[in-house]
Structures are given as structure tokens and as C-alpha cells.
Amino acid sequence: MTTPSKNYAFIDGNNLHMGLRLAGWKLDDRRFRVYLREHYGVVKAYYFIGYSEDHLSMYRRLQEAGYILIFKPMVKVSDGTMKGNVDAELVLQVMIDLPIYDKAIVVSGDDDFTCLVRHLVSVEKFGMVLAPVLRRCSSLLKKASGKQIAFMDGLEKKLAYHFHK
């Protein structure tokens, strides 16, 4: 009898939602959490996101869906938009929890995580990169993750949010 996986997901929230928005659909966060558990054995899912008081209901919804939120204060950038770059927080949490989980599932298409993926491979803790869309995924990240990369392009029917009237 094999023991069940104790995998953790580390989700770059902005990269995930912006990638899917460009693909033309919105993620149902509850269904995605179930998908991570059923397909990748994810028992803990960290969700890294910029913090703004304007988004409290979204944060509550994510927590109710089973995500552990890690916030970064948002700052105004030169073009006037708000940004909460969470890359360092994600990498730090991966390393803090390294002794605890079996494999890390990195949900992002950002090339900033290439060195993290290489390290996880070297210490045999890498599970998978799950990138929002193929066309926006970094070639460096694809190369680092080898064959252990999947794209959410084909998951719209399973994971898209549908408004109910």
C-alpha cells in the first residue's frame, strides 16, 4: 500500500488570474482547489497575492475555498497601476516548508521561478509547474521543469467560473 502524497501548491495569484484573463476566462477558485487535491495530491495550497482593502471579499472567498493567503502590500508603480509582486514571498515559503512536503506544485508561468524549479529538481522536491497558458509561459521555466509542466489552456470547461442567474 502506498502512502498518499503530501504535496503543497505555491500559487502566484496575479500570474494565474492575468494569464487566464488573457485566455478569455475566469477561474472558479473552489473548483481549482479541488482539482489541485485530486490531480496533484495537494494538501496545502498557498496563494500569494497583493493586499488591498478593496479586495476583502475576494480574500474571504479564497480562504473559504481552502487557500492559505500570503499577502504583500501593493504599491503604486510609475504608470499609476497598483502592483503586489509576490515572487520573493513564494520562494521563501517554498524553502521554509521544504522539509515538510513531498513535492512542490508551482502555479505560475513566470520565468522568475526558474531558479526555484531547478533547485527543487536538484533536491528531489519538484512535482510540477502548472502554468496558466502555454503562449505566456516563460521558455526558461518550460526548460527547467522539463516534462513536468502542464498548461491550464484546456481546463476551461472544468475550472471556469460561470455566473448563475
Long-range contacts (C-beta under 8 A, 24 or more apart in sequence): 4-41, 5-40, 5-41, 5-43, 5-102, 5-103, 6-41, 6-43, 6-100, 6-101, 6-102, 7-40, 7-41, 7-42, 7-43, 7-101, 7-102, 7-103, 7-104, 7-105, 7-127, 8-42, 8-43, 8-44, 8-45, 8-46, 8-97, 8-100, 8-101, 8-103, 8-104, 8-105, 9-36, 9-40, 9-42, 9-44, 9-45, 9-46, 9-104, 9-105, 9-106, 9-107, 9-130, 10-46, 10-48, 10-90, 10-93, 10-94, 10-104, 10-105, 10-106, 10-107, 11-45, 11-46, 11-47, 11-48, 11-67, 11-107, 11-108, 12-48, 12-86, 12-87, 12-90, 12-106, 12-107, 12-108, 12-110, 12-113, 13-47, 13-48, 13-49, 13-50, 13-86, 14-49, 14-50, 14-84, 14-86, 15-107, 15-108, 15-109, 15-110, 15-132, 16-107, 16-108, 16-132, 18-132, 19-109, 19-131, 19-132, 19-133, 19-136, 19-152, 20-132, 20-133, 20-152, 22-133, 22-136, 23-132, 23-133, 23-152, 23-153, 23-156, 25-156, 25-160, 25-161, 26-160, 26-161, 27-159, 27-160, 27-161, 28-159, 28-160, 28-161, 28-162, 29-61, 29-62, 29-65, 29-67, 29-161, 30-65, 30-66, 31-158, 31-159, 32-65, 32-159, 33-65, 33-66, 33-67, 35-155, 35-158, 35-159, 36-105, 40-105, 40-127, 40-128, 40-130, 41-102, 41-103, 42-105, 44-68, 44-97, 44-101, 46-70, 46-90, 46-93, 48-72, 48-86, 48-89, 48-90, 48-93, 49-84, 49-86, 50-74, 50-82, 50-83, 50-84, 50-85, 50-86, 51-84, 52-82, 52-84, 87-112, 87-113, 90-116, 91-116, 94-120, 98-123, 98-125, 101-125, 102-127, 103-127, 103-128, 105-129, 105-130, 106-130, 107-131, 108-132, 108-141, 109-133, 109-136, 109-137, 109-138, 109-141, 110-138, 110-141, 111-138, 111-139, 111-140, 111-141, 113-141, 114-138, 114-140, 114-141, 114-143, 114-144, 117-141, 117-144, 117-145, 118-144, 121-145, 121-146
